[in-house]
């Protein structure tokens, strides 16, 4: 979900958004200065931290257990239930913030769809999740590869003609006389001559009327003027009775014939109209008009075709009141026609899209209400009740919110207790909220969010203690860092405040944390640092608004920029070189943002930006920058390189290689050779390709480029030489890279020292990287490989402090404990990280530990959860098979 529900509190005076008006409403370039002896109250006007929101997500207390249950059910359930299970798996991963795993679950739901409606819903959901990636499809077309992975579904093929519909009836006689072969139907002043038996074969009612006991069976002229069919319509029906097909028939006539066919139970004619109309739906206007007929006349093919148009037009179509009304007003029978048995999935998608558009709108509330109505089991009810409860809380509909959170809690969603505690606090019952959260903490395995929530209902040291515990249990929560940093800043403990906010920014580039640090720098009148942060924010989110959405970040940048020195293009390159060399990724982002305002070659700068964003684990922003690089390329060969990186980064390696080769054919360039070498080294399993990669990197180094990129090429070339055991050549590459200040080459050179059995030199080399790199968690982790056990333990503890999301330290410590026969402590070490990170390797190791200790059920649970993370991991599959054979 792209937007979160903001925090809600009755103590609004304590939770105001940051208020910039005191200094925004001044002349441009005249930001008010804080006096040197600023009081805590003047600083406080810039650094208030809002409460964390109650998130509208499915957040089970033991997500591993839930993933394991889902995996087991997927193994046993009938095919038609699989998509709903993958949807639940998607909701679990969404609560964990695992975007890649969310998309994989959606894709699995789409692949396992058992009906056309599920296929439409999950295909559209995937397309919605991948908004902005349409250019990838265009690029694949240029490589002669299918571009529309989730393109339009052929409704007519997916919903075949019902072979059970009878189309013939026996000829019968009456009173011993053969009935006349021909019959004429009179409509107003026109007469349409028809074959009696062909018309009678259209339906049982026609057969009875023309061949049975009715008086019309003896007539050769029958008046149909009162049956809402025109002469043109009847002629078309007659033609259909002869040929069995509808050719070029206008839409209005098809609709007329459809209603007539329904009235006279002409199933084959109705199906033909249904299909013909479905093939004509090409726009939202068509779909809005024809969906009404589809629902009224029970036309499933037409309804599916209209539904596909609506879903492929998300989110825009939900700004159309007519479309919203169709989804809002459909009764049970109409929903069955429109979406079959997939109502929950459909309204799950619609409610999510609406929450992203406007989380407090009436249409969001309506779709969530329908989601509650269509929930079929406790898991679905947990999600629906909780999401609707969050909406009611946001809209300050407190009594209804309480009822919904209680319903979610009763269904088993423990996280909904946070909503109940927040409501009680709003109503002035702070002690009840505290005790409620304490009860949850005491009765269950505690999680970080529980302590974070309880911290809101106490003050002073007790609050600080709860937030420390929250960070210990779940370091991904940003509120505890922000609260502690703001508190320290109010006490004018500047260095401690900055250190605290930098802790989280060291491993999680959260916009709200960058915003808070920006405010710190404003309060300190450190405008150079402030503009660095706001430019990083704008790189990540160009439309970002600060102070709870009241002020555009771009506006704040304009104001702050008047207080910093203007850099020339040369200054910018020097700054970029310095920051890149010191592994200051946020600083580098800021410099590039500033350079993009100049007349410099923008394609190159956007490409550098994308590299930094990938390093900062911001793949969506990185792809946006790559696309901008492509748009601003100064030549065809440069554009081809960026297209190659786009394809490579989205898993299309062969196509990426092809683009690199096309670029080289036009012009030999550093970036084209580098791309080809990188993609080839990463994709080829053939050891002999190393010589090709070396040749390509050498060609790259012969081409013009700046030292930043040449340092990277030398580093990569050194890695290839190491893999080929050519250590002297590798060392030369790394030393040359270091001469042009490619700081990361220290790591490669350390590896060379280690392979030469000089462990001390390797340790010293990594120490140089630690001293020179601003972001150095990975350097500590690598250095830990080059020292004795005690120093290794010290380095890995530092890694966990700097970046608690890195999993190797937990695995190492657990392995050491296991070697010391401290099995339960080893398992606890892994569980500490698994609680906030769904990582395959952690789950795999814990499963192995459980197997070793004889805990078959624990091992089986972790195997199943791990296979939910990666269903094709070979070692995990083997362990699962082995453990499964021992299950009692």
Steps between C-alpha positions, in 0.01 A plus 500: 500500500644832399346713771461440870226618728637793698514487875195588700492648848281699728809677629533711190694775669776248569499353153483795266679472172816701464392856443715684248277802468708715732781498250319420174303824509801721460677656210680255281854462622428624850452196716476602863809421703477325832697684770820332607347419839182355345256380759368147480156639413628677189676186384194293582294688240701318232548153644169357617453136409146374428384171645548189288182409314299184556583327172217351293689175446461134590771456767486158668697464822681194359524558128723191461221279631246662266729463195558137593126438529439662162773287340353182648151592383632572151637147488165347596222728376304468174623723213212747529615602852863572415461860379335609825784341698758686293302819562528437874873436457520835320334669798752343741794624293341843471482523879873419504576762233648239263415652161670237281334216688164677480525516123609139476195393701273705274659340196441155649135592565473604134667183376278278714178683416220247460256736332504777243403745775797411720729527199366848423523618861852380575631598157365852552643508854845410370470769235395751766796406722733551204375845403774698331670192354315509168820604323642153568230350279592745224865400525419130485312559177821635345666170599225291332380376836144488630448829676163473670547243771170598655333631186132468407344159557309343210165482676328310219758223511506482879120469515418238234152444359288278722471175304202389709272765350261320263437656163269249330149385562315221322242588240153400613158489339162607634165338433676266260596787269861602430560857616585752227877542439490881479376768734489879471547736794328834468653797679306820447470532120780258411491128449802273551484156340668227703554127504263371768727216611811718508325755723349229718847354555609825672324415826242284674245787513529558123480127440182475708347806334571394141472120527297437809147551627489877459286660230812654345604151388217509244570852380730607225489866606580594863502854644806575723450877513452501878823320584751787484672376187540699180476363149878537465547305818269222385676474164830459686345232721374319190847514347646363822248213495627409154876553545559476875705820504468875538704692247524879473223599740500849660518521877150640550352213302703243692364640826145482364549139390663414834195614696271313257711183524486513878125545495447199271775286662705483180819388669720462192383834363553665836849351529585623151382853591690478829822410319454745216440785743797392711726526195388861447597631846807718446467799732375599842197666338412172326546306822285736710216483248514128434558380858144607582365270226738221604371503857137547404497229233739258675781515244818366666728541196403863447528567874852350511602710200374818667667402827831456319477852357430646846781309671757579234411867546589506871538730683347759264166326455426533873487875452195436278186500714318276249759224538499534878122472501513178296730340759318658792145416392531143371276256687584135563370374164666782309832437673479135405459605136774764517769329705388141564625372836790748523318782685746511790801525269334771291404722794839438662658653189248783472532597867881505477494725192251732670708520817794608288287766330328633812498294821206688651264520201147362500581265213791354701262444790243344268744253346637403841146442623443270205828327579366423848177368346684265261749360753460123514736396780668639812817603320309703245283648777810601700631701206167653404394598854843644577528703180152644542579571865808700394285699259240577770778604738643734239153649438452542877203264498619359829209281612487318168879469497488338843240247387710407197829469688327280758362282221846468345651418840233240570576342162863468610676814372700604807644809330150655507548550874716798400188658352303437818778645716519809279124552523504467878781756519305741281208472742728583793552148636878496478549253785265247338703523177823442689361202689346353185833506320675364810256210504581419136875519565471265799277245331680465163850494357560876502570689177641845436167659406353400838760697694481787254125520553531477878756781498227741386320454831782581740751782547862569580735216577229239465421617148867501407538147641208372293638655182844351563335160532300564181822571308667194647217273386434672167766746381301572183252716697591863434292673770725400795808651334310814408357544849835449668675734257237771545514466877878537500473800268253670736757454774752667265709183491568558131764237430304225674184601313674486162668172590163348588327600174811399306476152654182422309603688185808282490292198399154630410459803277163604643360827372353595838844460660668712233231761558565505874875534449431783253309675779788447740736668258257790454486549875879498506519736200713240322347578163758308296409177679129589486506542123686172467215318673217675320666429164534134596130500591408649163713241321311221672157661471478803268150593621569451871324738737635577844337602828218244462442591139460874544815618322666370185859392561596681180376826653711449810801428284448829315498690827799324653706527184517877540714439808764275345786571268440436132734240354636514148489189284863435586423538871218248466724241333760543774232464768359192328844346471573561868167365621500200267852414613403521866194278436265783600205388291246753629747782447571374147127491423469861611788618282359324194158656565662842496703424186184402313393865510803599294564450132705187566423179312193383687500142372834427667388663826170313517694178438736577792195578709353158421822327611488678836133419550561132435780510757257657745245224435250728326426296184186686393670839519804351322283379213339843474846656472605247235193587297586870531855419388354332193279800427790745532764296316703722269553233234357174372791290629464655847124435498559135411724460806230631733244276332735208558525580872121531526458157344780346707367639828154356427631149438535511121875435484525376141309800373727728706804341338346552159455872569865528608613337176280732294655797677856373437423459130411869485784622720752338731436655842595432860141447615408262218802276564444521876134395464588208276773383737278536807205315350717225356688443827173484694308274263747252349569170675789425266838553675660573164303824471739661751748578224222669303402708801863602553528604136179703521609682816840575344317643197287708735808642673642607164194716437451852642325519837540667837693359792187398691400250235854391413556418865196274490623328183844440653332359811288263291800396295687422820213277614515301176876455536451376857246244379758386244772480773705775329573678825781726380285640220211538744718690747613736223137573411403574859806718564431699182137540607611631840731749331191663349321475835268210432475427871321167471809354334641455852263205533631332186860559600426350843375189328823475302701527824287229657546266203873558532468376861567846641198530729645795694546705182143416400375621839700823470368561147139467616580735790598764244162456329320535835691822572428651157141389434206687646273197464716215627283221641592274208870578561478387862324185384771424247781579747352246741618227261864601552540482879471262796168402655489773766577779255255343254232510766579866573487597132172318444344665805597831340338389173175428683511842668565677170265292286278256688350380172820322393440132576853354495588613855194324645584182309863510610417554867239224485749260342756574772240434768401177329864389490510565875194273545283796601216394272220708650715814509595442136136469401415811703770700316344412165148562631607850604556594135220289352252697712544804273656359182360220284835368380549166330846435644393571857199271468708233331760498778238499775323210329830308496551576869150378581567182304827451689326534838221261399230765475342367183193726512716810554723398209201432276345837588819687408543299179150588388544867587835509316341343192240776513792742466665302218300200371784381274796502740656158444665450841182610671294257295735215594486589869122528485474159336727342761321659794159428355581130488553507879172679579297295749 
